[in-house]
Amino acid sequence: MMAVSRSDLLAWLNELLQLNYTKIEQCGTGGAYCQILDSIYGDLPMARVKMNAKHEYEFVANFKVMQNVFKAKKIDKPIPIEKLVKCKMQDNLEFLQWMKRFWDSNYGGQGYDAVGRRRGAPAEPPATIAPLSTGARSASAVLGVGRSGGKTPISGHRAGSTQPNEAMQALQTQLREMSTHMEGLEKERDFYFAKLRDIEILVQQQSETLESQGKEDDNLKEIQKILYSTEDGFEVPENAAVDEEETF
């Protein structure tokens, strides 16, 4: 089957989901992929999907919702979450092309109220996420590391002096080390967040099952209490808009 072009994919996506995406890589937030599935099955828990996600841990949470649907519907397709959440064009183009083929094969032609299903939640096109190394280069510029346009370095020393060069190299090395360390911390954060998210979903599903049977489990309540507890400096702001059914 011939691959669909980027422009055709975006036109189809925006028409189906009533979005205004301008780039394929904006699908890396996971929200649009989730709603494509919802247009097919109509039972995806859209209250747990952040269509206006701005941070990578929110992207991961969206893909976890999608992953659970894949398991429930027995869809035999690995989701390359680590690649997709980086919002790179090629990775998301390949996955969106697969999603389009899957939609063509499984969509029943029923009407779909995309805005209603996401409860009118804002779905502005997300900004493309800049890779961490870009931040390191920006920091180099702020600190005056390196030269710009052939001008004299910020230190004011002559270009022939070895001392400022050594200082610049030391700063660049330090920046690279800090960037590597930060990237490791972000991966560790996302790893543990994903585990907590899976636990939360399992607990919530079990609680809903027991509630429908007129039962309750004190252990599950204690687990939820721990999951939703806050500490000084980590409280949800009072003026923040939070969906009643949305967690994390």
Disulfide bonds with the S-S distance in Angstrom:
none
